[in-house]
Amino acid sequence: MMIGKFNRIIIFFLLFVFSWQTLAGTKGQIEGNIVDVKTGKTLSYVNVIVIGTSLAVDCKKNGSYNITNIPPGIYDIQARGIGYLPLTVKNVVVEADHSTRLNLELFAPRTIKGTGVTVEAEEEILKMDISSKIYYFNIEEIKNIPLVSEFEDYLSFCSLREKLGNRERENSDILYLTDGFNVSDNRLNEPVLMPPLSAVKNVIVLDGGFDVEYGNIGSCVVNVIEKEGTRDGYHGAANFVYIPSHMPHHGSSIFNSQNVHLRPFVDKTDSLCWNGTSVLPEEEADDYEGFEGWTGYAEDRESEGDTLTPNEWRDLFMYVYRTEGSDSLGQIPGSYGNKPGYVCDFGFGGPFPGVNIITFYVSNIRRVEPFSLPVTRENCVINKTDWKMTFHIKPEIKLNVRGLFEITETVTNHSSDISSDGKIWAESGNILSDVAGGDFMYWVDALNPYSIRRYGWGFDLSHSVSASTFYNLKVFYSKFKHSSTPIWEDTSSDMSFRDTTELKSFGNISIPEEVPFGYERFPGSEYFYKDLLPADFIFSNSGRMQRDTSRVSTINFAAAVTSQINSKHQLKGGIQVIHDNIESHLYSGLPGEISEEVSWSEDPFRAGLYLQDKFFFENSCTKFGLRLDYYNFGRDNIRWRLSPRLGISTPIKDFGKIYLNFGYFSRMCEPERLYGEYTNYTDSIGFLGNTQLDFLEKVSYEVGFERSFSAQYLFGISLYNNDYDNLIDEVYFREYGDISYNTYTDNFYGNLKGLEFSLRKRYGRHFRGFLKYNLSTGSYKGLGIDDIPIRAKSSFRLLLTFSSFDDWGKVFKDISASILYTREGGDYFSFDPNADNPFEPSEPAHINSLKWQDEAYWNLLLSKDMSVRGFTFSLYAEVNNLFDSKYITNDNCFRSDSANTDKLEYLRSLHLPMYNEERYSLDPLLVGGNDRVGETNKDYIDKPDFEYLYYTNSRFLRLGVRVVF
């Protein structure tokens, strides 16, 4: 039933007062004018309907109409007026958070023959009501991106804007939304419970200009619209990806006898293993762990009562470290990179059997990914289930009930200290930096099994009060459980303990046959093969002790209302309430004792109230909103903030627009910074949270220009500037003698500015493309700290998709190829070889003065589609790093010691431009030139020690099949 403007206003404010939470936009709308095609006269009393839905509206006296609360999708629109032929517009695209402009021209019967008129909707390239940089992708576009089989892969493709160094960490979080639900682990301020791709319908990525409904955002918004079951039949999608076994890095295996870790102890060439590294030239010997040789070692150990010959000591070493050749001794040789991985994703939905008003959609994804180096578990396994039931109570009322469940089985990744950010696990098996490290590389149980269980459920009630007014109410509850148990304590583990009665003997020493696949302490030796053998850098003293038994639960209440008050004003409003219960417990130690601990418990509470007016004037659109936030950090720390937001978009003739936006953002930092209390029981040093930390604040400005070309291409360019205040940094305090600790202060501030441009052809039967480039720079300061520059850094994405023509014949029909080129600017670091600490120079000119080389890769996707009886099959192959490009871009390949000797020697051997400065002329070893950090292909370069970790993005193939029905 239609209601008047006054009643709509009353309903709006009543809902506003009693609503509970800000809701992100998950619905779109269609608006426009209706005229006589011949006279141009506006028409009234014309009925406009969205075919296949209950959504309909009568146009107003001035010929305008507006239909809100439309789920994103492609629709046919029909207009019927007395004295005019029915007009049907096919394939009208509706996207969330956007008003699709659709002007309708009706024909009188005398002007055209027939019973009706059908036309195709024009592709809407330029969106006039958007005042920021925004990217829409539907699932068809996403599946054409190479190597994207999970939602996390898609986020990597998005190439989000550069952040303000480490001090912008807490402000850099993504607001991730699925169907408007904000699902985050609020202990870590990280998005979680991302859905399987089989459940995804549309994705919106918003880089700036965040409306008040999105809350306080530091980086970007990723808003996912999920599929729903339909009442007219069953549908679904499945995707299986097979990843053949491959080495995750170039170079030799870590079990190869010539590996930098093992060669001095097993290589008989030139009597190296017998006489030690002294037989090598000095410059070569520096690359290895110093070793006296088994001959001298056997003599030294004889005084301890061990009567092994040098050859028996070498055999014992080979057995324990599982080197190549140890199979001749009865050992199972160490291996990795010889197991395949896979991704299996399936979604299915339709009408609930026997109940006409209920539909469902359920999806599940399972990822099995072998770890890049040998650890406790062979694979990182992630299993997610996402389900939704939709109750079509009335045409204007819909209720969604949904649930999410996820299990991550991985390992801990820190070998010694508990990380102060609360993270001690490896999220992915293929990230070498998560599992690499010289101190546990040959100890398979050094990294504990780690499991994370996440689940949540909630409901979403949507009610269209009229064609121009609707509201939503959402409730969501989530809970996350972290569990890490050392393999030698986990009695439920499927990794059974060895039979310690079965022993392997080397001379007078007997060891368990299954070394090193288990752990058991032996009398008089806490780590028997660590103390027994040289090269103790290989075994970790405490890496296997890390544990996390934290629990996090969150309740979100949500409600919002949107009303098109008239043709010029659209109002939105709502309130946000989030209540967390966080029990954080991380600790490290031997059984029965704790050597390090971070434990705290708190119930932070947040609420936000907002109101926004979207004002239309001719073809211009202005959005102005105010948001009031309340934060109760706990422990008598309560704060209020008022945040204004403004966005303006105005046309330039009929081919372009200029937009600008402004926003003030404030948010709570990571709770660990507020409440964490680190205790190191071996000394007095730890860290204490600071509950008086203020809001992390950002003021954002952006101005941009967009222009369409040939009705197919959209070019955009924008300049943005972000000013930050109350940034967090860790500081050291010493009080009264030996009492010392670290804590956090919020007296840092900074600036980040950048340029971004894009070119996109979103629609097209045979060619589509997407290009995005971002360049950013900035600086940050603090009390007593000079301006520290954030050097200019860039990122680039180019995606091209080509499809074959229909007349190419059956063999080549429905073939497509997608090429993705990515280029990421290298990270900066500080360096001055003349400084007391070369990597922490005091002179500002040498802070962030060196840069790793940029990384550039090509990925390829080839696919062939086939249709059989309502099923569409896609067979495809993907190639990662098509040209096998090689880059060193991080510190993993350097041998680690307190002075970073390996890295220092490498940098001093390069011919860097900075060495042309006069201050380095007195050092004959520092030679100026044009080398880049990361190069290794010149004879004079003192290469990093860990050669097998130079290049960690090797080329490999993935094979897949996708089915849609």
C-alpha positions, 0 to 999 in steps of 0.5 A: 500500500502506498503511503504519503510523504508525511507518513513516510517521514514519521515511519523513518524517524520511529525506526531510526529511534528504535533501530539497533545497528548500522547496515551496509548497503546490500540493495540497489534501486532503479529510478528515472523519468517516463515520457511520451517518445514522440512529444517528450511530455512527462507521463503520470499514472504509469505502473512500473514493475520489476518482472519476477518480483513483487516490486512495483510502483506508480510514477508520480505526477511529474513523471518520475519513479523510484523503486528501492530494496532491489537485490543486486542482479539483472532484471527485466523492467516493464512499464504500463500506462493507459493509452500506451503500449507496454514497454519491456526493458530487458537486462537492467543491471542493479548493483548494491549501493547504487541507483540505476538510472533508467528513463522510459519512453512509451509509444502510443499505439498509433505510432508503432505496430504491435502489442508491445515494445521490447528494448535492451537496456543500455550498459550503464558505464558512468554511475552519477550517484557514486562520489568515490572510487568503487569497483563492482565485480560479479561472480562471472567476472571473478572466475575469469581472474587467474588463480582465484579459487577462494575469496582470499585470492580475490582480495589479493587481486584487488591490490588495496591502497598502500598503508602508512607503514607499520604505524598505520597497522591498526587503521589499515583493517578492511571492513569485510561484510557479507550480506551486510554482516560485519564478521570480524575477530575483534581481538585482532581487528581482522575480517574472518568467515569469508564465504566460499566463492560458490556462494558469492553473487556480487562484490563491491570494493570501496577504496574511499569516500566511506558513507556513515553507514560503513562506520569508521574505516581505515583502508577499504570496504569489501561488501559481498552479496551472497546468492539466495535460493530461488522458488522456481527451481534448483541451481548451483555451482561447483569448482574443483582445482587440482594443484600438482606437486611442485617445489615451493621455491627454486634451488635445492631441497633443504635435505640436499647434501649440498644445502648450506645447512648440511654440507659441512657435516655430510660432504666428503669432497676434499675431506670437508666433513672430516676436517671441517670448514677450515679446508674451504677458502675463507670467503666460502667458509663464511657461508657455512656454520663453522665446524671442526670436522667429524675427526676432531669432533669424535676426539672431543666426544670421546672424553664424554664416553662416546666411542663413535668413529667419525664415520658413525658420527656422520651417519648419526647426523644424516639419520637425525637430519634425514638428509638425502642418502639417509635411506641407506641407514634405514631412515625415511628421508625428508621430503616436501613439495611432492604432495598435491593440493586441491580446492573443492567448492560446492554450492546448491540452492532452491525451494525448500521441499514441501514449503513454498515460502522457504528457499535455501542455499548452502555452500562448502569449500575445502582447501588442502594446501601442502606446507612449503617446508616440513612442519608438524602437519603435512597440509594447511587445511581450511574447511568452510560451510555457509548456509542461508534459509530465506522465508518469503513471509509476504511479498514485501517481507523477507527473512534470511536466517544464516549460519557460518562455520569454519575450521582452520588446521595449521601450525604455529609460526613463531619459533621463540617469542610470543608475538605481541599482536596476538598472532602465532599461527600461519594462515596459509601453507604456501607462505614461506615467511610463515614457516621458514626459519633456520632454528627449526627447519629440520625438526618436524614437531618444532611447530605445534599443530594449531586449530581455529574454529569459527562459527556464527549465526544470525538473521536479517529481516527486510521489509519494504514499507512501500516502493520507496521506503524499506528497513532492515533488522539484523542480529548476528552472533559469532564465536571463535576458539583458538587451540594449540597443543604440542604434538607430544601432549596431544593425546587425541592427535592422529600422529601416534607416538613412536615405540621407544623400545625400538632403538637405532644404534650408532656406536654406543649411542642408541636413539629412537628409530623414529627420530625426529618425528616425535619427541621425548626427553631423555635422562640427563639431556633435555633435547638429546640430539640438540646437545649431542650433535653440532649445528645447534642452530637447526633445532629450536629450544622453544618454538614447539612450546607456543600455545593459544587457547583464546576465546572470542565471542561477539554479538551484533545488533543491527537495524537501518531504514532507507526512504526516498522522501521525494525525488530530491532526498533519500534518507538513511539512518541507524544505530550500531551496537557491538559487544565483545567478550574476549578471553586472550591467553597465549603462553609458552613453556615446558609441561608444568611451567610457563615461561612467557604469557599474555593473558587478559579478559575484557568486554569492550562495547561500541555503539554508533548512530548515523543519519545521512541525506542523499540529495539529488539536484538535476544530475548532481548528487550530494551525500552528507552524513553525521555519525556519533560513536560511543566506545567503552574500552573498559577500565574507566575508558569511555570516549565519544566522537562525532564524525562528519562525511561529505560526498559530491558527484557532478556531471561534465556534460554527458560523458564524465563526472567530477567527484570529491569526498571528505570524511573524519574517522575514529576507531578503537585500536587493537584490544591487545594494545589496551589490555595485553599484559606480557609476562616473561618469567625469565627476566623482568622485561615484558609489555603492558597494555595502555587502557588510556590510548585514544582513538586512532583518527583519520581525516580523509580527502579525495577528488576524482574524475571519471569519463566514459569512452565509446559507451564501453570504457570507463577511465578514472583518476583520483587524488587522495590525502589521509591525515592520521593522528594518535598512531600507536607505537611501542616504547620502552620504560625503565623504573626503579632499578631493574623493573623495565617494560614496554608499553604503547603510546599514541603520540605519533601522527602521519600523512599518506597521499596518493594518485590512483587511476583505472581503465575498465571495459566491464562489458563485452562479448569478446574482450573485457579488461581492467587496469588499476595503478596506485602510487602513494607516499607520505611520512610520520612523526612523533614526539622527539622524532623527526619527520620519517618519510614513507617513500613512494610505492606503487602497485599495478594490475592489468587483467585482459580477458579474450573470448572466441567468436561463435563462427570459429567452429565447435572446437574453438567456440566458447574458449577464453583466455585471461592474462593477469599482470601484477607489479608491486613496488618493493618494500623500503628499509633503513640502512647506513653501513657507517652507522653503529647499527647499520639497520637502525641509522639515526640520520633521517637521510638513511631512514627508509633509504633502500628499497627491494626491487619491484616484483612483476609477474604474469599469470594465465587462465585458459578455459573451454565452456561446454553446455549439456542438458542445462549444465555448463561445464568449464575446463580450465588450466592456470599457470602461476608466474608464467615466465618464471620470474625470480625476485628476492624481496625479503629477509628470509634468505639471510642467515640470522644473527644478532648483527645481521651479518649475512645481510650486511655483507650482501649489501656492502658487496652491492654497487649501490648508488648511495655508495657514490656519496663522499662519506663512503669514499674512504671504504674501498669495499663500498663501490658505487653503481646502479645495483638494486637490492635483490640482485644476485647475478654478478660475480662480485656479489656476496650472495645471501646464505640460504640460496634455496629461499632466494626465489619463493614464487615458482612457476606451477600449473593448476587444473580445474573444472567448474560446473554451473546449473 
